[in-house]
Amino acid sequence: MKNTKKQNEFPAGWNAARVKRVIAHHERQTDAEAAAENELAYRSTKATIMKVPVKLVPEV
């Protein structure tokens, strides 16, 4: 028997409307605004960014 339930295309808490809002936000940004937003992401105190060798990604 084939499963006819449609699988959600988006992560939990996301839907097509939210995706469209995020896309619109980024399309409206100037290059300077986008660069400033990227810089702020690196200064976050809630997450960290690390360089991980590709070979080790499955382990992380």
C-alpha positions in Angstrom: 0.0 0.0 0.0 1.4 3.4 -1.0 1.7 6.1 1.6 -0.5 8.9 0.4 0.2 11.4 3.2 2.0 14.4 1.9 5.3 14.9 3.5 6.0 18.4 4.8 8.6 20.1 2.5 9.8 22.5 5.3 11.5 22.1 8.6 9.3 22.3 11.8 7.9 25.8 12.2 8.4 26.8 8.6 5.9 27.0 5.7 5.8 28.5 2.2 4.7 31.9 3.5 7.7 32.1 5.9 10.1 31.1 3.2 8.7 33.8 0.8 9.1 36.4 3.6 12.8 35.4 4.1 13.5 35.5 0.4 11.8 38.9 0.1 13.9 40.2 3.0 17.2 39.2 1.4 16.2 40.5 -2.1 15.4 43.9 -0.6 18.8 44.2 1.2 21.6 46.3 -0.2 25.1 44.6 -0.3 26.1 46.7 2.7 23.0 45.6 4.7 23.7 42.0 3.8 27.3 42.3 4.9 26.3 43.9 8.2 23.8 41.1 8.8 26.5 38.5 8.2 28.9 40.2 10.5 26.3 40.2 13.3 25.9 36.5 12.9 29.6 36.0 13.7 29.1 37.9 16.9 26.2 35.9 18.2 26.4 34.7 21.8 23.9 31.9 21.2 25.7 30.0 18.6 29.2 29.4 17.3 30.8 29.0 13.9 33.6 26.5 13.5 35.7 25.2 10.7 35.4 21.4 10.5 37.2 19.2 8.0 34.7 17.8 5.5 35.8 14.2 6.4 34.7 14.8 10.1 31.3 16.4 9.4 29.4 13.1 9.7 31.0 12.7 13.2 30.0 16.2 14.3 
